[in-house]
């Protein structure tokens, strides 16, 4: 039956109509147009490092402006086909992309994970969640937790106050806008006390939102906070 299904519904590239061998994959052209991060990344923000970088090194930005979390990873840079996929996933109802993207993210985040890690997504305000109908970060976090057999807590964090869209804002403006807008759900606080947390988001730009999430987790007693994102904006590009 599976062989017959493949004949009737052959596998197609995630971002174009090209026929491919494996399901939920990319054709060679789309793969080459996707800026996956393969070099040694910055151990804090996931940006690919140039030159003779080694595991654990930090980029200049993270050295001069320490982040609120401990370590971080990203699957790809936010550009080319990566940007196209993220936008389709986030705004185009392509929830099917959560499966392959979540798998990529689980691989990228593997070095950040221990057996007692709690996985949680960056939250959406309830009104934005109502309009979008799903939290893309929660879909990714669920996939990561499932593949690594970890404790998944989708409602660990909440966002009681709505904020303006952060697009076009400077790093300082983003920090001011999200300051104090995210907190730990009181009913879930005991779940992370004395345990490490892995925060999942779709795109990292300046890290303002993830920073607020990390601070909230630390206040609730998390022993460490790491972050993993699908894509990160290269501020130096």
C-alpha angles and dihedrals in degrees: 000000000000091000090050091048090053090053092051096038107026118195115268133195113268092237106030139025095259115132113240138183101242129045121248094019142113130257116241093261095050090044091054090048092054113088099219114182106242103151123082105293129216103270091228109038104016097238111150111254124221130221123009096350119162133200111285096026121136130221119243092257094055091046093054097035109033114209127233091242130064108231136359145189136192130196098214146349117268100252143084114012091349091065091047092052094046092051092049090049095045103039107010101064091246094146088152087076090069090079100058095030091049089051091052089048093049089055093048093049097046095105091054096056133094127178094261096047117133114216119211136166129231103261130238124218109258094247093053090046089052091052095045094037093215141044107235091200091055091053090053093045092051091054093047092049092048095050093049096037093239136151107271116202110179094177098045091113129038135194108209094171123062117225134197118263109277096217112127095013125126120243091259092049091050092051092049092047097052097036110128095358099111128061140164117265105251091220090058100039094100091057094069102034107119093004136100119252130211113202118204127203136160102231133017114204111155097343094240095131095042088049091057090048092049093050091050091052093049091051088053091056106265111161092216138355124213128177135213124187135184094227137003129205111240101227091192094056 
